[in-house]
Amino acid sequence: MEVPPIHFNYGRSSMGGGTKEYIIDPKRFDFSFGFPLQDDRSTGEVSMLYGLDKRVSEKDVETDLGVARHMVRQGELPQGRNVPLRTLIAQLLENIPDIEIYSDDWHLGEDVNIAIGAYMYTMLTNDCALAKQTEPTDTTSPEWRTWMSHKIGYTTAWTLMHMDGVNPCYNPKTASVEQAKIAEGPVVYPNPSNGDFTIDMGKIMNKTFLSITDLLGRVLLTKVFTNRQLLNFSLQEPAGVYVLTIESKHTNSIIRIIKE
């Protein structure tokens, strides 16, 4: 199978028009991100809070759910990926005081673009761009706005990918004990590897469930281990990035692994 030379493209949904639409072409692109076209500044600061699922016209797919459903109906999966623009903007307006979501009468502002970029990066890598950066203390500073925009993009992607509001990246001071456990998690080594991995659970677990998926969410491997601390497995897949999920009575961890 010929490997696509370009990792992804992105563009407007089907109602965007012209050459600015996203392109589904597996021979050229691994993934294709489509987003619902935004309303202009005259109404957008209010109207972009609505239309997450549908608008007045049933033919108008310029909604978060509308673009996703269009991709499904057109058979554009697994390459197609929706960017939930209205969901991101709604969270930015809620979390960042006095945010300007537009840079002019039409184009989106810097904070929105950062959130979109963080969302796409997380979707492609299952990783957190600001994993080791603490929240800036000055909530009026550009640094804090950038941090918050990254957080919103990442957490939105993580929640949609894993259907879980608890993530291993942003664990604020108010985080629960369970979040802290997930953030620490088991240790996987070597990582990257040639395909042979070991998981150290820290202690003997009665039963541990393991699954590996690719970045499209396809399950590639599942295993169950009983009364073990060290879990060994081999990944018989091409070189790339994969998502390892580990579940036991006291642990629920999701870890990115790399096969070289």
Contacts in CASP RR format, 6 or more apart in sequence:
PFRMAT RR
TARGET T0000
AUTHOR 0000-0000-0000
METHOD contacts of the structure
MODEL  1
MEVPPIHFNYGRSSMGGGTKEYIIDPKRFDFSFGFPLQDDRSTGEVSMLY
GLDKRVSEKDVETDLGVARHMVRQGELPQGRNVPLRTLIAQLLENIPDIE
IYSDDWHLGEDVNIAIGAYMYTMLTNDCALAKQTEPTDTTSPEWRTWMSH
KIGYTTAWTLMHMDGVNPCYNPKTASVEQAKIAEGPVVYPNPSNGDFTID
MGKIMNKTFLSITDLLGRVLLTKVFTNRQLLNFSLQEPAGVYVLTIESKH
TNSIIRIIKE
2 27 0 8 1.000
4 26 0 8 1.000
4 27 0 8 1.000
4 28 0 8 1.000
4 29 0 8 1.000
4 30 0 8 1.000
5 28 0 8 1.000
6 28 0 8 1.000
6 29 0 8 1.000
6 30 0 8 1.000
7 29 0 8 1.000
7 30 0 8 1.000
7 31 0 8 1.000
7 124 0 8 1.000
8 29 0 8 1.000
8 30 0 8 1.000
8 31 0 8 1.000
8 32 0 8 1.000
8 33 0 8 1.000
8 81 0 8 1.000
8 120 0 8 1.000
8 124 0 8 1.000
9 22 0 8 1.000
9 23 0 8 1.000
9 28 0 8 1.000
9 29 0 8 1.000
9 31 0 8 1.000
9 32 0 8 1.000
9 33 0 8 1.000
10 22 0 8 1.000
10 32 0 8 1.000
10 33 0 8 1.000
10 34 0 8 1.000
10 35 0 8 1.000
10 83 0 8 1.000
10 120 0 8 1.000
11 20 0 8 1.000
11 21 0 8 1.000
11 22 0 8 1.000
11 33 0 8 1.000
11 34 0 8 1.000
11 35 0 8 1.000
12 20 0 8 1.000
12 21 0 8 1.000
12 22 0 8 1.000
12 34 0 8 1.000
12 35 0 8 1.000
12 37 0 8 1.000
13 21 0 8 1.000
13 22 0 8 1.000
13 34 0 8 1.000
13 35 0 8 1.000
13 36 0 8 1.000
13 37 0 8 1.000
13 61 0 8 1.000
13 62 0 8 1.000
13 66 0 8 1.000
13 67 0 8 1.000
13 70 0 8 1.000
14 21 0 8 1.000
14 61 0 8 1.000
14 70 0 8 1.000
15 37 0 8 1.000
15 60 0 8 1.000
15 61 0 8 1.000
15 62 0 8 1.000
16 37 0 8 1.000
22 32 0 8 1.000
22 33 0 8 1.000
22 34 0 8 1.000
22 35 0 8 1.000
22 80 0 8 1.000
23 29 0 8 1.000
23 32 0 8 1.000
24 32 0 8 1.000
24 74 0 8 1.000
24 76 0 8 1.000
24 79 0 8 1.000
24 80 0 8 1.000
25 32 0 8 1.000
26 79 0 8 1.000
29 79 0 8 1.000
30 79 0 8 1.000
31 79 0 8 1.000
31 80 0 8 1.000
31 81 0 8 1.000
31 123 0 8 1.000
31 124 0 8 1.000
32 76 0 8 1.000
32 79 0 8 1.000
32 80 0 8 1.000
32 81 0 8 1.000
33 80 0 8 1.000
33 81 0 8 1.000
33 82 0 8 1.000
33 83 0 8 1.000
33 120 0 8 1.000
33 123 0 8 1.000
34 67 0 8 1.000
34 71 0 8 1.000
34 80 0 8 1.000
34 81 0 8 1.000
34 82 0 8 1.000
34 83 0 8 1.000
35 67 0 8 1.000
35 82 0 8 1.000
35 83 0 8 1.000
35 85 0 8 1.000
35 116 0 8 1.000
36 61 0 8 1.000
36 62 0 8 1.000
36 63 0 8 1.000
36 64 0 8 1.000
36 66 0 8 1.000
36 67 0 8 1.000
36 85 0 8 1.000
36 86 0 8 1.000
37 62 0 8 1.000
38 44 0 8 1.000
38 48 0 8 1.000
38 85 0 8 1.000
38 89 0 8 1.000
38 108 0 8 1.000
39 47 0 8 1.000
39 48 0 8 1.000
40 105 0 8 1.000
40 106 0 8 1.000
41 102 0 8 1.000
41 104 0 8 1.000
41 105 0 8 1.000
41 106 0 8 1.000
42 105 0 8 1.000
44 101 0 8 1.000
44 102 0 8 1.000
45 93 0 8 1.000
45 101 0 8 1.000
45 102 0 8 1.000
48 85 0 8 1.000
48 86 0 8 1.000
48 89 0 8 1.000
48 90 0 8 1.000
48 101 0 8 1.000
49 86 0 8 1.000
49 89 0 8 1.000
49 90 0 8 1.000
49 93 0 8 1.000
50 86 0 8 1.000
51 63 0 8 1.000
51 64 0 8 1.000
51 86 0 8 1.000
52 63 0 8 1.000
52 64 0 8 1.000
52 65 0 8 1.000
52 84 0 8 1.000
52 86 0 8 1.000
52 87 0 8 1.000
52 90 0 8 1.000
53 63 0 8 1.000
53 64 0 8 1.000
53 65 0 8 1.000
53 66 0 8 1.000
54 63 0 8 1.000
54 65 0 8 1.000
54 66 0 8 1.000
55 62 0 8 1.000
55 63 0 8 1.000
61 67 0 8 1.000
61 69 0 8 1.000
61 70 0 8 1.000
63 86 0 8 1.000
64 82 0 8 1.000
64 84 0 8 1.000
64 85 0 8 1.000
64 86 0 8 1.000
64 87 0 8 1.000
67 82 0 8 1.000
67 83 0 8 1.000
68 82 0 8 1.000
68 84 0 8 1.000
71 77 0 8 1.000
71 80 0 8 1.000
71 81 0 8 1.000
71 82 0 8 1.000
78 216 0 8 1.000
78 217 0 8 1.000
78 218 0 8 1.000
81 120 0 8 1.000
81 123 0 8 1.000
83 116 0 8 1.000
83 119 0 8 1.000
83 120 0 8 1.000
84 119 0 8 1.000
84 156 0 8 1.000
84 160 0 8 1.000
85 116 0 8 1.000
87 156 0 8 1.000
88 112 0 8 1.000
88 115 0 8 1.000
88 116 0 8 1.000
88 119 0 8 1.000
88 152 0 8 1.000
88 153 0 8 1.000
88 156 0 8 1.000
89 101 0 8 1.000
89 112 0 8 1.000
91 115 0 8 1.000
91 152 0 8 1.000
91 156 0 8 1.000
92 99 0 8 1.000
92 101 0 8 1.000
92 111 0 8 1.000
92 112 0 8 1.000
92 115 0 8 1.000
92 148 0 8 1.000
92 149 0 8 1.000
92 152 0 8 1.000
93 99 0 8 1.000
93 101 0 8 1.000
95 148 0 8 1.000
95 152 0 8 1.000
96 111 0 8 1.000
96 145 0 8 1.000
96 148 0 8 1.000
96 149 0 8 1.000
97 139 0 8 1.000
99 111 0 8 1.000
99 145 0 8 1.000
100 109 0 8 1.000
100 111 0 8 1.000
101 108 0 8 1.000
101 109 0 8 1.000
101 111 0 8 1.000
101 112 0 8 1.000
102 108 0 8 1.000
102 109 0 8 1.000
103 109 0 8 1.000
103 110 0 8 1.000
108 116 0 8 1.000
111 145 0 8 1.000
111 146 0 8 1.000
111 149 0 8 1.000
112 149 0 8 1.000
114 146 0 8 1.000
114 149 0 8 1.000
114 150 0 8 1.000
115 149 0 8 1.000
115 150 0 8 1.000
115 152 0 8 1.000
115 153 0 8 1.000
115 156 0 8 1.000
116 153 0 8 1.000
117 153 0 8 1.000
118 129 0 8 1.000
118 149 0 8 1.000
118 150 0 8 1.000
118 151 0 8 1.000
118 152 0 8 1.000
118 153 0 8 1.000
118 154 0 8 1.000
118 157 0 8 1.000
119 153 0 8 1.000
119 154 0 8 1.000
119 156 0 8 1.000
119 157 0 8 1.000
120 157 0 8 1.000
121 127 0 8 1.000
121 129 0 8 1.000
121 154 0 8 1.000
122 128 0 8 1.000
122 129 0 8 1.000
122 153 0 8 1.000
122 154 0 8 1.000
122 157 0 8 1.000
122 158 0 8 1.000
122 161 0 8 1.000
123 157 0 8 1.000
123 161 0 8 1.000
123 215 0 8 1.000
124 215 0 8 1.000
125 215 0 8 1.000
125 241 0 8 1.000
125 256 0 8 1.000
126 161 0 8 1.000
126 215 0 8 1.000
126 241 0 8 1.000
126 243 0 8 1.000
126 254 0 8 1.000
126 256 0 8 1.000
127 256 0 8 1.000
128 154 0 8 1.000
128 167 0 8 1.000
128 168 0 8 1.000
128 169 0 8 1.000
128 170 0 8 1.000
129 150 0 8 1.000
129 154 0 8 1.000
130 147 0 8 1.000
130 150 0 8 1.000
130 151 0 8 1.000
130 154 0 8 1.000
130 169 0 8 1.000
131 169 0 8 1.000
133 147 0 8 1.000
135 144 0 8 1.000
135 147 0 8 1.000
135 172 0 8 1.000
136 143 0 8 1.000
136 144 0 8 1.000
136 147 0 8 1.000
137 144 0 8 1.000
138 144 0 8 1.000
151 170 0 8 1.000
154 167 0 8 1.000
154 169 0 8 1.000
154 170 0 8 1.000
155 165 0 8 1.000
155 167 0 8 1.000
155 169 0 8 1.000
155 170 0 8 1.000
158 164 0 8 1.000
158 165 0 8 1.000
158 167 0 8 1.000
158 169 0 8 1.000
159 165 0 8 1.000
159 167 0 8 1.000
162 254 0 8 1.000
166 176 0 8 1.000
166 178 0 8 1.000
166 179 0 8 1.000
166 182 0 8 1.000
167 182 0 8 1.000
168 182 0 8 1.000
168 183 0 8 1.000
168 253 0 8 1.000
168 254 0 8 1.000
171 179 0 8 1.000
171 180 0 8 1.000
171 183 0 8 1.000
175 183 0 8 1.000
181 250 0 8 1.000
181 251 0 8 1.000
181 252 0 8 1.000
182 251 0 8 1.000
182 252 0 8 1.000
182 253 0 8 1.000
182 254 0 8 1.000
185 246 0 8 1.000
185 251 0 8 1.000
185 253 0 8 1.000
185 255 0 8 1.000
186 199 0 8 1.000
186 200 0 8 1.000
186 201 0 8 1.000
186 202 0 8 1.000
186 246 0 8 1.000
186 251 0 8 1.000
186 253 0 8 1.000
186 255 0 8 1.000
187 199 0 8 1.000
187 200 0 8 1.000
187 202 0 8 1.000
188 197 0 8 1.000
188 198 0 8 1.000
188 199 0 8 1.000
188 200 0 8 1.000
188 244 0 8 1.000
188 255 0 8 1.000
188 257 0 8 1.000
189 197 0 8 1.000
189 198 0 8 1.000
189 200 0 8 1.000
190 197 0 8 1.000
190 198 0 8 1.000
191 197 0 8 1.000
191 255 0 8 1.000
191 257 0 8 1.000
191 258 0 8 1.000
192 257 0 8 1.000
192 258 0 8 1.000
192 259 0 8 1.000
192 260 0 8 1.000
193 257 0 8 1.000
193 258 0 8 1.000
193 259 0 8 1.000
193 260 0 8 1.000
194 259 0 8 1.000
194 260 0 8 1.000
195 234 0 8 1.000
195 235 0 8 1.000
195 236 0 8 1.000
195 259 0 8 1.000
195 260 0 8 1.000
196 232 0 8 1.000
196 233 0 8 1.000
196 234 0 8 1.000
196 235 0 8 1.000
197 232 0 8 1.000
197 233 0 8 1.000
197 234 0 8 1.000
197 235 0 8 1.000
197 244 0 8 1.000
197 257 0 8 1.000
198 230 0 8 1.000
198 231 0 8 1.000
198 232 0 8 1.000
199 210 0 8 1.000
199 230 0 8 1.000
199 231 0 8 1.000
199 232 0 8 1.000
199 233 0 8 1.000
199 244 0 8 1.000
199 246 0 8 1.000
200 229 0 8 1.000
200 230 0 8 1.000
201 208 0 8 1.000
201 228 0 8 1.000
201 229 0 8 1.000
201 230 0 8 1.000
201 231 0 8 1.000
201 246 0 8 1.000
201 248 0 8 1.000
201 251 0 8 1.000
202 229 0 8 1.000
203 229 0 8 1.000
204 227 0 8 1.000
204 228 0 8 1.000
204 229 0 8 1.000
205 225 0 8 1.000
205 227 0 8 1.000
205 228 0 8 1.000
205 229 0 8 1.000
205 248 0 8 1.000
205 249 0 8 1.000
205 250 0 8 1.000
205 251 0 8 1.000
206 226 0 8 1.000
206 227 0 8 1.000
206 248 0 8 1.000
206 249 0 8 1.000
207 224 0 8 1.000
207 225 0 8 1.000
207 226 0 8 1.000
207 248 0 8 1.000
207 249 0 8 1.000
208 224 0 8 1.000
208 225 0 8 1.000
208 226 0 8 1.000
208 228 0 8 1.000
208 231 0 8 1.000
208 246 0 8 1.000
208 247 0 8 1.000
208 248 0 8 1.000
208 251 0 8 1.000
209 222 0 8 1.000
209 223 0 8 1.000
209 224 0 8 1.000
209 246 0 8 1.000
209 247 0 8 1.000
209 248 0 8 1.000
210 221 0 8 1.000
210 222 0 8 1.000
210 223 0 8 1.000
210 224 0 8 1.000
210 225 0 8 1.000
210 231 0 8 1.000
210 233 0 8 1.000
210 244 0 8 1.000
210 245 0 8 1.000
210 246 0 8 1.000
210 247 0 8 1.000
211 219 0 8 1.000
211 221 0 8 1.000
211 222 0 8 1.000
211 223 0 8 1.000
211 244 0 8 1.000
211 245 0 8 1.000
212 219 0 8 1.000
212 220 0 8 1.000
212 221 0 8 1.000
212 222 0 8 1.000
212 233 0 8 1.000
212 235 0 8 1.000
212 242 0 8 1.000
212 243 0 8 1.000
212 244 0 8 1.000
212 245 0 8 1.000
212 257 0 8 1.000
213 219 0 8 1.000
213 220 0 8 1.000
213 242 0 8 1.000
213 243 0 8 1.000
213 245 0 8 1.000
214 220 0 8 1.000
214 237 0 8 1.000
214 242 0 8 1.000
214 243 0 8 1.000
215 241 0 8 1.000
215 242 0 8 1.000
215 243 0 8 1.000
217 243 0 8 1.000
220 235 0 8 1.000
220 237 0 8 1.000
220 242 0 8 1.000
221 233 0 8 1.000
221 235 0 8 1.000
223 231 0 8 1.000
223 233 0 8 1.000
225 231 0 8 1.000
235 242 0 8 1.000
235 257 0 8 1.000
235 259 0 8 1.000
237 259 0 8 1.000
238 259 0 8 1.000
239 259 0 8 1.000
239 260 0 8 1.000
240 258 0 8 1.000
240 259 0 8 1.000
240 260 0 8 1.000
241 256 0 8 1.000
241 257 0 8 1.000
241 258 0 8 1.000
242 256 0 8 1.000
242 257 0 8 1.000
242 258 0 8 1.000
242 259 0 8 1.000
243 254 0 8 1.000
243 255 0 8 1.000
243 256 0 8 1.000
243 257 0 8 1.000
244 254 0 8 1.000
244 255 0 8 1.000
244 256 0 8 1.000
244 257 0 8 1.000
245 253 0 8 1.000
245 254 0 8 1.000
246 252 0 8 1.000
246 253 0 8 1.000
246 254 0 8 1.000
246 255 0 8 1.000
END
